[in-house]
Amino acid sequence: MIGTSEARAWLGRRGCLARVVAAVGVAVLAGCGAASTETGRSAQAENAAANAPATTAAAPTTTTTPSISYQVKRGDTLTAIARFFGVSSAAIDAANQLGGGDRLTEGQVLQIPPSPPAGLSVTPPDGIAGMVFTFTVTGAKVGEAVTFQVVAPGGGTFSGSPHTAAQDGSVSASYRTDGDAAGKYDVVATGDRGTSLRSSYRLLG
């Protein structure tokens, strides 16, 4: 084995400086000429960190659609107002703490909550011929007539009869895929008050 004095002499002959740093029980060996360079860089980094301005991460922001103020006129009913704004009577009732019922006072100011976001889902998302698929629209206008159309991979279409959206803006329909070929089918939901949505499902071969 080489003794301590011999090791120093051997290192000195090569003009090298060895530095062993213990970090979490692991020895790290710095090669020749690296000690002074790393020390200088470390000092510069510490100075830069000390002089750097403090920063604060910005909190995420969310956008919420505001409610609408509406003054009740003679002859207005809660049902008629809900239908006009495309929201449910229950939503207006809850937003204004009306306590149920359809009685309003002329001149009364109501807060009309925003309509829920519209969406179209298909359940299940894929299946085999002969299965029944359910199409569900949410966020439609209350009382809106919604028609579902199925577009086959080859371009053929099938349209059902209109369905009326419920008080919560939802409407659904079922479609049986008897004899349909495998492939991707598009589903288009179109309402008579502006709703227009698209989704799809896939028939497996």
Z-matrix of the N, CA and C atoms (Angstrom, degrees):
N
C 1 1.467
C 2 1.520 1 110.11
N 3 1.312 2 117.24 1 152.12
C 4 1.462 3 122.53 2 178.51
C 5 1.512 4 108.07 3 -90.64
N 6 1.306 5 120.03 4 128.66
C 7 1.442 6 124.24 5 179.89
C 8 1.513 7 111.61 6 -75.57
N 9 1.344 8 115.04 7 170.57
C 10 1.466 9 119.80 8 -178.45
C 11 1.513 10 111.45 9 -61.21
N 12 1.336 11 115.94 10 -45.32
C 13 1.459 12 119.06 11 -179.49
C 14 1.514 13 111.62 12 -65.58
N 15 1.367 14 116.82 13 -36.79
C 16 1.450 15 119.23 14 179.24
C 17 1.526 16 111.16 15 -67.66
N 18 1.362 17 115.46 16 -38.48
C 19 1.466 18 119.31 17 179.93
C 20 1.513 19 110.67 18 -63.83
N 21 1.361 20 117.19 19 -42.85
C 22 1.462 21 120.37 20 178.27
C 23 1.511 22 110.71 21 -61.08
N 24 1.354 23 115.49 22 -42.95
C 25 1.461 24 118.98 23 -179.15
C 26 1.515 25 110.64 24 -64.57
N 27 1.401 26 115.97 25 -40.44
C 28 1.476 27 120.02 26 -179.12
C 29 1.525 28 110.75 27 -65.06
N 30 1.331 29 117.01 28 -42.79
C 31 1.459 30 120.96 29 178.20
C 32 1.513 31 111.03 30 -65.46
N 33 1.354 32 115.59 31 -39.82
C 34 1.454 33 119.25 32 -178.55
C 35 1.510 34 112.38 33 -63.75
N 36 1.353 35 116.01 34 -34.89
C 37 1.460 36 118.41 35 -179.59
C 38 1.519 37 111.68 36 -65.63
N 39 1.338 38 118.11 37 -28.72
C 40 1.453 39 120.83 38 -178.48
C 41 1.523 40 112.35 39 -94.06
N 42 1.324 41 117.41 40 0.97
C 43 1.461 42 120.32 41 177.57
C 44 1.525 43 111.82 42 66.72
N 45 1.348 44 117.56 43 28.76
C 46 1.466 45 121.32 44 -177.14
C 47 1.506 46 109.53 45 -109.63
N 48 1.331 47 113.88 46 155.81
C 49 1.460 48 119.94 47 177.05
C 50 1.509 49 107.34 48 -125.04
N 51 1.307 50 117.62 49 121.91
C 52 1.467 51 121.59 50 179.60
C 53 1.513 52 108.72 51 -103.97
N 54 1.322 53 115.25 52 139.25
C 55 1.464 54 119.25 53 -179.34
C 56 1.518 55 108.09 54 -134.80
N 57 1.275 56 116.14 55 127.13
C 58 1.462 57 120.72 56 178.92
C 59 1.516 58 108.01 57 -110.86
N 60 1.318 59 114.60 58 123.58
C 61 1.453 60 119.57 59 -179.52
C 62 1.516 61 108.05 60 -115.50
N 63 1.292 62 117.55 61 127.80
C 64 1.467 63 121.00 62 178.57
C 65 1.515 64 108.85 63 -90.32
N 66 1.320 65 116.32 64 123.66
C 67 1.466 66 120.38 65 179.08
C 68 1.519 67 107.76 66 -138.39
N 69 1.300 68 115.73 67 113.43
C 70 1.461 69 123.41 68 -180.00
C 71 1.533 70 109.56 69 53.44
N 72 1.304 71 115.87 70 42.33
C 73 1.458 72 120.68 71 176.07
C 74 1.508 73 114.38 72 77.21
N 75 1.337 74 119.04 73 7.67
C 76 1.463 75 122.24 74 -179.00
C 77 1.515 76 108.56 75 -114.26
N 78 1.298 77 116.63 76 131.28
C 79 1.462 78 120.46 77 179.51
C 80 1.510 79 109.56 78 -88.02
N 81 1.331 80 116.82 79 130.09
C 82 1.454 81 122.52 80 178.62
C 83 1.504 82 108.21 81 -114.72
N 84 1.316 83 116.13 82 124.27
C 85 1.459 84 121.19 83 -176.63
C 86 1.515 85 109.37 84 -100.97
N 87 1.334 86 116.05 85 120.88
C 88 1.469 87 120.68 86 176.72
C 89 1.502 88 108.71 87 -90.94
N 90 1.324 89 118.15 88 129.19
C 91 1.467 90 123.04 89 -176.79
C 92 1.506 91 112.18 90 -71.40
N 93 1.327 92 114.78 91 -179.56
C 94 1.456 93 122.15 92 -176.85
C 95 1.516 94 111.15 93 -59.54
N 96 1.332 95 116.13 94 131.83
C 97 1.450 96 121.51 95 174.09
C 98 1.508 97 113.85 96 74.35
N 99 1.364 98 120.27 97 2.93
C 100 1.455 99 121.52 98 -175.45
C 101 1.508 100 112.19 99 -89.08
N 102 1.323 101 117.57 100 -23.18
C 103 1.454 102 120.55 101 -172.99
C 104 1.513 103 112.15 102 -63.02
N 105 1.312 104 118.53 103 -49.98
C 106 1.458 105 121.25 104 -176.45
C 107 1.526 106 110.91 105 -66.71
N 108 1.352 107 116.17 106 -37.22
C 109 1.464 108 119.19 107 -179.05
C 110 1.515 109 110.97 108 -66.17
N 111 1.371 110 115.96 109 -45.80
C 112 1.462 111 119.39 110 -179.23
C 113 1.516 112 111.02 111 -65.48
N 114 1.324 113 117.33 112 -36.67
C 115 1.464 114 120.55 113 179.05
C 116 1.513 115 110.46 114 -63.50
N 117 1.336 116 116.91 115 -41.91
C 118 1.466 117 120.44 116 178.98
C 119 1.519 118 111.61 117 -64.15
N 120 1.351 119 116.27 118 -42.89
C 121 1.462 120 119.40 119 179.68
C 122 1.517 121 111.23 120 -64.92
N 123 1.346 122 116.01 121 -38.84
C 124 1.464 123 119.93 122 179.80
C 125 1.520 124 111.06 123 -62.64
N 126 1.331 125 117.13 124 -42.43
C 127 1.460 126 121.18 125 179.82
C 128 1.527 127 110.68 126 -64.58
N 129 1.340 128 116.07 127 -41.25
C 130 1.470 129 119.46 128 179.43
C 131 1.523 130 111.00 129 -64.35
N 132 1.351 131 116.63 130 -39.79
C 133 1.467 132 120.31 131 180.00
C 134 1.516 133 110.70 132 -65.16
N 135 1.335 134 117.13 133 -40.92
C 136 1.460 135 120.79 134 179.95
C 137 1.520 136 110.79 135 -64.57
N 138 1.345 137 116.91 136 -42.05
C 139 1.466 138 120.35 137 178.48
C 140 1.523 139 111.21 138 -63.89
N 141 1.349 140 116.48 139 -41.45
C 142 1.467 141 120.16 140 -179.48
C 143 1.513 142 110.55 141 -64.84
N 144 1.346 143 116.47 142 -40.15
C 145 1.464 144 120.02 143 -179.77
C 146 1.515 145 111.21 144 -66.51
N 147 1.361 146 116.10 145 -37.75
C 148 1.457 147 119.96 146 -178.73
C 149 1.517 148 111.94 147 -68.71
N 150 1.347 149 116.36 148 -33.17
C 151 1.463 150 120.29 149 -176.67
C 152 1.528 151 113.72 150 -93.76
N 153 1.330 152 116.81 151 -5.42
C 154 1.469 153 119.65 152 -178.36
C 155 1.521 154 110.25 153 -71.19
N 156 1.332 155 117.73 154 139.66
C 157 1.468 156 119.88 155 178.87
C 158 1.521 157 110.98 156 -68.16
N 159 1.328 158 115.88 157 145.88
C 160 1.457 159 120.88 158 179.60
C 161 1.515 160 109.96 159 -70.17
N 162 1.327 161 117.03 160 139.33
C 163 1.460 162 121.36 161 179.41
C 164 1.520 163 109.59 162 -123.08
N 165 1.301 164 115.87 163 151.07
C 166 1.462 165 122.00 164 179.14
C 167 1.510 166 108.77 165 -126.17
N 168 1.335 167 116.81 166 128.60
C 169 1.461 168 121.06 167 179.94
C 170 1.521 169 109.50 168 -68.12
N 171 1.338 170 115.83 169 134.17
C 172 1.456 171 119.85 170 180.00
C 173 1.516 172 110.17 171 -73.92
N 174 1.327 173 116.32 172 137.19
C 175 1.456 174 120.87 173 178.80
C 176 1.518 175 109.19 174 -74.79
N 177 1.349 176 117.39 175 142.39
C 178 1.471 177 119.41 176 178.97
C 179 1.512 178 111.05 177 -63.55
N 180 1.322 179 116.41 178 144.40
C 181 1.450 180 121.22 179 -179.54
C 182 1.513 181 109.55 180 -110.62
N 183 1.309 182 115.54 181 149.64
C 184 1.452 183 121.43 182 177.51
C 185 1.518 184 108.81 183 -125.35
N 186 1.314 185 114.82 184 149.14
C 187 1.458 186 120.27 185 -179.89
C 188 1.519 187 109.15 186 -109.91
N 189 1.319 188 116.67 187 125.92
C 190 1.450 189 121.95 188 -179.89
C 191 1.517 190 108.93 189 -118.35
N 192 1.329 191 115.95 190 130.51
C 193 1.451 192 119.79 191 178.67
C 194 1.530 193 109.20 192 -69.37
N 195 1.341 194 118.41 193 125.17
C 196 1.470 195 119.83 194 -177.62
C 197 1.518 196 111.31 195 -72.79
N 198 1.319 197 114.98 196 158.48
C 199 1.461 198 120.15 197 176.35
C 200 1.528 199 109.43 198 -76.63
N 201 1.332 200 116.23 199 166.83
C 202 1.462 201 122.40 200 -179.11
C 203 1.526 202 108.85 201 -112.88
N 204 1.314 203 116.42 202 136.81
C 205 1.468 204 120.54 203 176.87
C 206 1.527 205 108.92 204 -89.77
N 207 1.322 206 115.56 205 133.79
C 208 1.467 207 120.67 206 179.72
C 209 1.524 208 109.10 207 -135.89
N 210 1.344 209 115.35 208 129.78
C 211 1.464 210 120.09 209 178.83
C 212 1.529 211 109.37 210 -95.06
N 213 1.306 212 114.84 211 125.85
C 214 1.459 213 121.48 212 -176.24
C 215 1.527 214 110.32 213 -66.31
N 216 1.329 215 114.75 214 133.67
C 217 1.471 216 121.23 215 178.26
C 218 1.526 217 109.89 216 -107.02
N 219 1.318 218 115.60 217 165.25
C 220 1.462 219 120.34 218 179.91
C 221 1.546 220 109.62 219 -58.98
N 222 1.296 221 116.28 220 131.24
C 223 1.459 222 122.03 221 178.84
C 224 1.522 223 114.61 222 89.78
N 225 1.325 224 117.53 223 -7.44
C 226 1.470 225 119.76 224 179.29
C 227 1.529 226 111.29 225 -67.99
N 228 1.310 227 115.76 226 144.98
C 229 1.461 228 121.92 227 170.63
C 230 1.513 229 108.32 228 -125.40
N 231 1.311 230 114.84 229 159.65
C 232 1.470 231 119.08 230 -179.24
C 233 1.527 232 110.34 231 -63.34
N 234 1.314 233 116.06 232 -38.68
C 235 1.469 234 120.13 233 179.62
C 236 1.519 235 111.48 234 -63.02
N 237 1.337 236 116.58 235 -43.57
C 238 1.464 237 120.68 236 -179.22
C 239 1.530 238 110.99 237 -66.44
N 240 1.329 239 116.47 238 -39.99
C 241 1.468 240 120.09 239 -179.99
C 242 1.530 241 109.66 240 -66.60
N 243 1.327 242 116.39 241 -42.45
C 244 1.465 243 120.35 242 179.61
C 245 1.523 244 110.45 243 -61.64
N 246 1.312 245 116.57 244 -42.06
C 247 1.462 246 119.93 245 -179.96
C 248 1.524 247 110.57 246 -66.25
N 249 1.329 248 116.98 247 -39.48
C 250 1.460 249 120.74 248 -179.09
C 251 1.521 250 111.28 249 -62.74
N 252 1.339 251 117.57 250 -41.65
C 253 1.469 252 121.33 251 -177.08
C 254 1.528 253 112.58 252 -90.13
N 255 1.319 254 116.92 253 -5.67
C 256 1.459 255 119.22 254 177.20
C 257 1.507 256 114.62 255 73.92
N 258 1.328 257 117.05 256 28.90
C 259 1.459 258 120.85 257 176.34
C 260 1.527 259 107.77 258 -125.79
N 261 1.308 260 117.10 259 170.34
C 262 1.454 261 119.75 260 -178.23
C 263 1.531 262 111.35 261 -82.90
N 264 1.323 263 114.83 262 153.16
C 265 1.466 264 120.31 263 175.84
C 266 1.519 265 110.19 264 -60.98
N 267 1.334 266 115.74 265 -37.56
C 268 1.464 267 120.18 266 -179.71
C 269 1.526 268 111.58 267 -62.59
N 270 1.349 269 116.53 268 -37.49
C 271 1.463 270 119.98 269 -179.55
C 272 1.526 271 110.47 270 -66.56
N 273 1.347 272 117.38 271 -41.62
C 274 1.468 273 120.41 272 178.20
C 275 1.518 274 109.91 273 -67.84
N 276 1.317 275 116.81 274 -40.93
C 277 1.466 276 121.78 275 178.22
C 278 1.520 277 110.25 276 -57.98
N 279 1.335 278 116.65 277 -47.83
C 280 1.464 279 120.36 278 -177.90
C 281 1.524 280 111.81 279 -67.52
N 282 1.336 281 117.42 280 -38.08
C 283 1.463 282 120.94 281 -178.26
C 284 1.523 283 112.13 282 -67.76
N 285 1.340 284 116.66 283 -25.44
C 286 1.470 285 120.28 284 -176.69
C 287 1.531 286 113.29 285 -114.80
N 288 1.334 287 115.97 286 4.65
C 289 1.470 288 121.53 287 178.51
C 290 1.531 289 110.98 288 51.13
N 291 1.324 290 115.34 289 52.84
C 292 1.465 291 120.76 290 -177.71
C 293 1.518 292 112.92 291 -79.47
N 294 1.307 293 117.03 292 -19.62
C 295 1.453 294 119.73 293 177.95
C 296 1.516 295 114.73 294 78.92
N 297 1.322 296 117.50 295 20.12
C 298 1.457 297 121.05 296 178.24
C 299 1.515 298 112.01 297 87.16
N 300 1.329 299 115.64 298 171.24
C 301 1.454 300 120.19 299 -179.17
C 302 1.517 301 111.88 300 86.75
N 303 1.330 302 115.05 301 172.51
C 304 1.464 303 120.97 302 -174.83
C 305 1.522 304 111.53 303 -118.64
N 306 1.334 305 117.51 304 14.50
C 307 1.466 306 121.53 305 -176.35
C 308 1.524 307 110.58 306 -90.79
N 309 1.326 308 114.60 307 128.57
C 310 1.455 309 121.25 308 178.90
C 311 1.521 310 108.99 309 -128.79
N 312 1.329 311 116.09 310 163.03
C 313 1.460 312 121.62 311 179.93
C 314 1.521 313 109.35 312 -111.90
N 315 1.323 314 116.24 313 133.98
C 316 1.464 315 120.45 314 178.19
C 317 1.527 316 110.02 315 -58.00
N 318 1.332 317 116.18 316 132.59
C 319 1.461 318 121.28 317 -177.89
C 320 1.513 319 113.45 318 91.25
N 321 1.314 320 117.08 319 -12.58
C 322 1.463 321 121.07 320 178.30
C 323 1.528 322 109.85 321 -64.29
N 324 1.320 323 117.10 322 138.50
C 325 1.460 324 121.73 323 -179.80
C 326 1.526 325 109.03 324 -102.02
N 327 1.310 326 115.30 325 123.36
C 328 1.459 327 121.51 326 179.27
C 329 1.524 328 110.65 327 -108.98
N 330 1.316 329 115.46 328 145.87
C 331 1.456 330 121.70 329 172.33
C 332 1.529 331 107.47 330 -96.72
N 333 1.328 332 115.20 331 117.64
C 334 1.459 333 120.53 332 -178.60
C 335 1.525 334 108.35 333 -94.92
N 336 1.325 335 118.07 334 114.26
C 337 1.476 336 119.97 335 -178.96
C 338 1.532 337 110.77 336 -69.16
N 339 1.328 338 117.22 337 155.05
C 340 1.476 339 119.88 338 179.04
C 341 1.518 340 111.23 339 -67.04
N 342 1.315 341 115.70 340 153.60
C 343 1.452 342 120.48 341 177.38
C 344 1.529 343 109.46 342 -68.97
N 345 1.320 344 118.45 343 145.97
C 346 1.465 345 120.11 344 176.76
C 347 1.516 346 109.90 345 -66.79
N 348 1.339 347 118.40 346 154.02
C 349 1.459 348 120.72 347 179.68
C 350 1.522 349 111.15 348 -62.07
N 351 1.330 350 116.19 349 141.21
C 352 1.458 351 121.08 350 -178.23
C 353 1.526 352 110.65 351 -81.59
N 354 1.313 353 115.76 352 146.99
C 355 1.462 354 120.13 353 178.66
C 356 1.520 355 110.65 354 -159.38
N 357 1.314 356 115.70 355 157.64
C 358 1.463 357 122.61 356 178.27
C 359 1.524 358 108.58 357 -131.70
N 360 1.327 359 116.36 358 124.00
C 361 1.453 360 120.71 359 178.28
C 362 1.521 361 110.34 360 -120.26
N 363 1.333 362 115.56 361 150.93
C 364 1.461 363 121.99 362 177.70
C 365 1.525 364 107.67 363 -122.48
N 366 1.334 365 116.47 364 128.51
C 367 1.462 366 121.68 365 -178.67
C 368 1.525 367 109.77 366 -128.11
N 369 1.337 368 117.59 367 126.80
C 370 1.469 369 128.24 368 -7.70
C 371 1.525 370 110.31 369 -75.14
N 372 1.328 371 118.39 370 166.48
C 373 1.475 372 120.07 371 -179.80
C 374 1.518 373 113.06 372 -72.36
N 375 1.329 374 117.93 373 -21.44
C 376 1.458 375 120.56 374 175.00
C 377 1.530 376 109.07 375 -151.52
N 378 1.336 377 116.11 376 160.04
C 379 1.455 378 120.11 377 -177.86
C 380 1.520 379 109.84 378 -174.13
N 381 1.332 380 115.86 379 -160.25
C 382 1.461 381 121.05 380 -179.43
C 383 1.522 382 109.33 381 -121.63
N 384 1.325 383 115.73 382 163.49
C 385 1.456 384 120.57 383 -179.40
C 386 1.525 385 110.30 384 -57.86
N 387 1.308 386 116.14 385 139.84
C 388 1.450 387 122.14 386 -177.82
C 389 1.514 388 113.50 387 100.11
N 390 1.329 389 117.25 388 -15.28
C 391 1.466 390 121.01 389 179.36
C 392 1.524 391 110.25 390 -77.87
N 393 1.337 392 115.58 391 159.30
C 394 1.459 393 121.96 392 175.84
C 395 1.524 394 108.45 393 -102.63
N 396 1.338 395 115.92 394 126.71
C 397 1.460 396 122.27 395 177.12
C 398 1.527 397 108.76 396 -105.39
N 399 1.320 398 116.14 397 141.93
C 400 1.465 399 121.73 398 178.95
C 401 1.516 400 110.13 399 -110.70
N 402 1.317 401 116.07 400 126.79
C 403 1.461 402 122.31 401 177.82
C 404 1.528 403 108.03 402 -103.61
N 405 1.327 404 117.59 403 127.93
C 406 1.468 405 121.77 404 -177.98
C 407 1.522 406 110.83 405 -129.26
N 408 1.313 407 115.29 406 123.89
C 409 1.465 408 121.90 407 175.15
C 410 1.520 409 108.60 408 -103.12
N 411 1.303 410 116.40 409 135.86
C 412 1.468 411 122.10 410 172.40
C 413 1.521 412 108.50 411 -122.78
N 414 1.330 413 116.50 412 150.44
C 415 1.460 414 120.09 413 177.83
C 416 1.518 415 114.61 414 82.83
N 417 1.338 416 118.02 415 13.92
C 418 1.463 417 119.68 416 175.53
C 419 1.528 418 109.18 417 -75.75
N 420 1.315 419 116.62 418 165.62
C 421 1.466 420 120.74 419 176.16
C 422 1.531 421 108.85 420 -69.78
N 423 1.318 422 115.93 421 142.06
C 424 1.466 423 119.94 422 179.26
C 425 1.529 424 109.47 423 -60.31
N 426 1.324 425 116.73 424 127.88
C 427 1.455 426 121.11 425 -179.55
C 428 1.519 427 114.34 426 80.91
N 429 1.321 428 118.07 427 0.80
C 430 1.460 429 120.92 428 -179.35
C 431 1.528 430 110.74 429 -69.60
N 432 1.327 431 116.55 430 138.27
C 433 1.458 432 121.80 431 176.92
C 434 1.523 433 108.79 432 -87.59
N 435 1.323 434 116.41 433 117.90
C 436 1.460 435 122.15 434 -175.66
C 437 1.529 436 109.26 435 -114.01
N 438 1.324 437 116.01 436 130.01
C 439 1.463 438 122.33 437 178.23
C 440 1.518 439 109.23 438 -110.94
N 441 1.332 440 116.29 439 133.45
C 442 1.463 441 122.05 440 178.55
C 443 1.526 442 109.04 441 -101.60
N 444 1.308 443 115.82 442 135.49
C 445 1.454 444 121.85 443 177.24
C 446 1.526 445 109.35 444 -126.42
N 447 1.338 446 116.34 445 132.74
C 448 1.460 447 122.05 446 177.96
C 449 1.528 448 107.86 447 -104.83
N 450 1.322 449 116.15 448 127.02
C 451 1.462 450 122.11 449 -179.85
C 452 1.526 451 108.57 450 -110.39
N 453 1.332 452 116.09 451 116.68
C 454 1.465 453 121.80 452 -177.48
C 455 1.522 454 111.01 453 -75.81
N 456 1.344 455 118.23 454 162.45
C 457 1.467 456 121.55 455 179.23
C 458 1.527 457 113.13 456 -55.43
N 459 1.326 458 117.48 457 -34.68
C 460 1.455 459 119.98 458 -179.15
C 461 1.516 460 114.14 459 -83.86
N 462 1.320 461 117.72 460 -1.22
C 463 1.459 462 121.31 461 178.03
C 464 1.511 463 114.81 462 104.34
N 465 1.326 464 118.13 463 -10.09
C 466 1.457 465 120.53 464 177.24
C 467 1.527 466 111.12 465 -66.98
N 468 1.329 467 116.41 466 152.08
C 469 1.461 468 120.20 467 -177.12
C 470 1.522 469 111.14 468 -129.75
N 471 1.328 470 114.08 469 154.65
C 472 1.453 471 121.65 470 172.59
C 473 1.520 472 107.64 471 -136.99
N 474 1.330 473 117.14 472 127.75
C 475 1.457 474 121.82 473 179.34
C 476 1.522 475 109.88 474 -118.37
N 477 1.313 476 116.35 475 133.56
C 478 1.452 477 121.19 476 177.43
C 479 1.516 478 110.75 477 -92.47
N 480 1.309 479 116.07 478 -178.45
C 481 1.464 480 121.07 479 177.75
C 482 1.527 481 109.19 480 -77.93
N 483 1.336 482 117.58 481 156.12
C 484 1.474 483 120.34 482 -179.11
C 485 1.531 484 111.79 483 -64.05
N 486 1.327 485 115.10 484 148.90
C 487 1.463 486 122.73 485 175.72
C 488 1.525 487 108.08 486 -122.97
N 489 1.313 488 116.82 487 140.15
C 490 1.468 489 121.64 488 -175.93
C 491 1.523 490 111.14 489 -91.57
N 492 1.335 491 115.93 490 130.49
C 493 1.465 492 120.83 491 179.17
C 494 1.523 493 110.46 492 -67.98
N 495 1.316 494 115.70 493 139.35
C 496 1.457 495 122.03 494 -179.13
C 497 1.529 496 111.15 495 -77.63
N 498 1.318 497 115.86 496 -177.02
C 499 1.464 498 121.53 497 -178.56
C 500 1.525 499 112.67 498 -62.30
N 501 1.326 500 116.86 499 -27.09
C 502 1.469 501 119.26 500 178.74
C 503 1.522 502 112.44 501 -92.07
N 504 1.340 503 117.13 502 7.50
C 505 1.462 504 120.44 503 177.39
C 506 1.510 505 114.69 504 82.20
N 507 1.322 506 116.76 505 11.98
C 508 1.465 507 119.32 506 -178.94
C 509 1.525 508 110.46 507 -102.88
N 510 1.326 509 115.09 508 151.17
C 511 1.460 510 121.74 509 176.31
C 512 1.521 511 107.39 510 -154.83
N 513 1.321 512 116.87 511 140.77
C 514 1.459 513 119.52 512 -178.06
C 515 1.517 514 110.89 513 -139.82
N 516 1.316 515 114.96 514 160.32
C 517 1.458 516 122.30 515 178.93
C 518 1.520 517 107.84 516 -149.87
N 519 1.327 518 116.27 517 156.14
C 520 1.460 519 121.79 518 179.15
C 521 1.525 520 109.78 519 -115.76
N 522 1.331 521 115.42 520 148.13
C 523 1.463 522 120.87 521 -178.68
C 524 1.518 523 108.84 522 -138.81
N 525 1.351 524 116.88 523 124.44
C 526 1.462 525 121.46 524 178.05
C 527 1.527 526 109.21 525 -94.94
N 528 1.316 527 115.70 526 133.57
C 529 1.467 528 121.17 527 -172.62
C 530 1.520 529 112.82 528 -96.89
N 531 1.305 530 118.60 529 40.73
C 532 1.463 531 121.47 530 -179.56
C 533 1.534 532 110.75 531 -62.13
N 534 1.333 533 116.60 532 125.17
C 535 1.454 534 121.78 533 175.19
C 536 1.510 535 115.51 534 75.42
N 537 1.313 536 118.97 535 3.32
C 538 1.462 537 120.88 536 -179.41
C 539 1.533 538 110.77 537 -77.24
N 540 1.327 539 115.49 538 143.19
C 541 1.461 540 120.90 539 -179.35
C 542 1.524 541 110.51 540 -78.58
N 543 1.330 542 115.37 541 161.65
C 544 1.464 543 120.42 542 177.87
C 545 1.525 544 109.97 543 -67.42
N 546 1.327 545 115.55 544 150.26
C 547 1.460 546 120.99 545 178.51
C 548 1.515 547 111.70 546 141.89
N 549 1.316 548 115.20 547 -175.39
C 550 1.466 549 121.71 548 -179.56
C 551 1.523 550 110.10 549 -93.01
N 552 1.323 551 116.48 550 130.87
C 553 1.456 552 122.94 551 179.15
C 554 1.530 553 109.37 552 -115.53
N 555 1.313 554 116.69 553 131.50
C 556 1.458 555 121.54 554 176.46
C 557 1.527 556 109.58 555 -91.98
N 558 1.321 557 115.32 556 144.04
C 559 1.463 558 122.01 557 176.66
C 560 1.517 559 108.02 558 -119.56
N 561 1.317 560 116.98 559 124.59
C 562 1.462 561 122.25 560 -179.05
C 563 1.520 562 108.52 561 -117.30
N 564 1.323 563 116.27 562 126.36
C 565 1.466 564 122.00 563 177.19
C 566 1.529 565 108.22 564 -111.05
N 567 1.326 566 116.27 565 122.19
C 568 1.462 567 121.34 566 -177.66
C 569 1.527 568 109.27 567 -125.95
N 570 1.336 569 115.85 568 126.90
C 571 1.458 570 120.65 569 179.88
C 572 1.514 571 111.44 570 -105.71
N 573 1.330 572 115.48 571 159.39
C 574 1.468 573 119.82 572 -179.91
C 575 1.523 574 112.56 573 -83.86
N 576 1.360 575 116.46 574 4.72
C 577 1.463 576 120.03 575 178.11
C 578 1.529 577 111.31 576 -127.36
N 579 1.337 578 114.66 577 27.10
C 580 1.469 579 118.44 578 171.98
C 581 1.506 580 117.02 579 107.26
N 582 1.324 581 118.66 580 -12.07
C 583 1.465 582 119.62 581 179.98
C 584 1.525 583 110.24 582 -69.84
N 585 1.332 584 116.61 583 132.20
C 586 1.459 585 122.29 584 178.44
C 587 1.520 586 107.96 585 -147.87
N 588 1.336 587 116.28 586 111.36
C 589 1.471 588 120.81 587 -174.00
C 590 1.523 589 109.42 588 -135.54
N 591 1.330 590 114.96 589 156.43
C 592 1.463 591 120.15 590 -179.37
C 593 1.530 592 109.49 591 -141.05
N 594 1.315 593 114.97 592 140.79
C 595 1.461 594 121.57 593 174.67
C 596 1.525 595 107.42 594 -148.14
N 597 1.310 596 118.18 595 -169.24
C 598 1.462 597 120.31 596 -178.77
C 599 1.525 598 110.72 597 -158.57
N 600 1.317 599 114.84 598 164.38
C 601 1.462 600 121.67 599 170.75
C 602 1.522 601 107.05 600 -144.79
N 603 1.330 602 115.76 601 169.16
C 604 1.467 603 119.58 602 -175.67
C 605 1.533 604 109.42 603 -129.91
N 606 1.333 605 114.93 604 132.68
C 607 1.464 606 121.25 605 172.32
C 608 1.514 607 108.91 606 -95.42
N 609 1.307 608 116.69 607 126.85
C 610 1.458 609 121.58 608 -179.07
C 611 1.522 610 109.47 609 -88.82
N 612 1.314 611 116.55 610 144.35
C 613 1.450 612 121.09 611 -179.32
C 614 1.515 613 113.10 612 -77.13
